[in-house]
Amino acid sequence: MKILVISQYYYPEPFKIHEICEELVKRGHEVTVVTGRPNYPDGDLIDGYPNHQVLNDVEIIRTPITLRGHNPISLIRNYFSYPRCAKRALKDLNKEFDVVFVYQLSPVLMIQPALYYKKKYHKKVYVYCLDLWPESLKALKLSESNPIYKIMLKVSNSIYKKCDYISATSPAFLDYLSNTNQVKREQLNVIYQHGEKMFLEVEPYQKQNKLNIVFAGNIGKVQDFDCLVKAVSLLPKDQLNRLVFTIIGSGSYSDEFKNKVNENHLNDVFIFTGRKKVEELIPYYNQASLFLLSLEKGSTVGKTIPSKLQTYMSAGRGIIGSIDGTTADIIQEAKAGVTCTASDYQGLSRIILDMLNQEDRIKEFSKNSRDYFLNHFTIEKYVDQIEEKMEEIL
């Protein structure tokens, strides 16, 4: 197949769409990606990536979108610029494909270039939905009664209904797309995200001098680091020297997070490394005892399965955290860790304290985590499902 991929984000931005495209190419498909200038998550242009290149046999066209910048106005301009720039790129491309695949993060507007192509060439549009709209606006404190929310509900419903098929990352997403966006159930299914195969290179678990609990990813408010700081603050003071949290990443809540750590006199317990490239993570993961996964109670993100789950399992370490929904169910099913209810800092504190004296369980979690990944979350298993659905809708 000749596959057109629409995604506002692409490598070196920290999303998995490049792995999907490269796997499709390995299977004999011809893949062209229309994306934006790389600038996620910090909002500054990442140098070294030309407007047009072939990378690992994937053709990449980067459009001159407005950068995310460092304020809400520039972010809004960024959101609206990609559909416009991508549509212009498709006009200039003037090339026919068999199917259009949209890797849909925020905003839902990134689907619009695919719908333009569908109208022009009468091709099917297949969407992999990773962010719900307009539900994601609630993270910006916009309620359902807000006029902007109501407008985006109409826009989102209109966009989703024009797509030929949508795969979602979790059962909760499926329910939302059906009930709120009014997409027909027969046009929906669930395909869980895959994890990075490169983390299979992480060494088998070895006991560290201190229990090293690692978080890697975006540092935002929804990741609920307030819950973590409260949980650690409840621990007996004489146990803190047996524990370290390694926080890898950056984001809008980084400064606030560090301030709370400082206010609670926990600087000796937390190590902040800043953002690292994916390929730089393996040494950190080699030294991990457990991974941390948490989301605010009732958060939009909580409806999905964070991609960190698959990554952590690939690395072969157990997972602790405060999280609800399908994510907690998978961790329990895999026997790969221990969770408590989202935002339950007292419960999280008890888990951390318990893990200080559970070496055998930590080893078992590590093995179970890797085994579950190999059986459920490899890139091959993911693309098998995506490829099958593309062929089905043609």
Beta strands, then each sheet from edge to edge (+ up, - down):
strand 1: 2-6
strand 2: 30-36
strand 3: 52-55
strand 4: 58-63
strand 5: 99-104
strand 6: 124-129
strand 7: 165-168
strand 8: 188-190
strand 9: 211-216
strand 10: 243-248
strand 11: 270-274
strand 12: 290-292
strand 13: 318-322
strand 14: 337-340
sheet 1: 3+ 4- 2- 1- 5- 6- 7- 8-
sheet 2: 11+ 10+ 9+ 12+ 13+ 14+
end
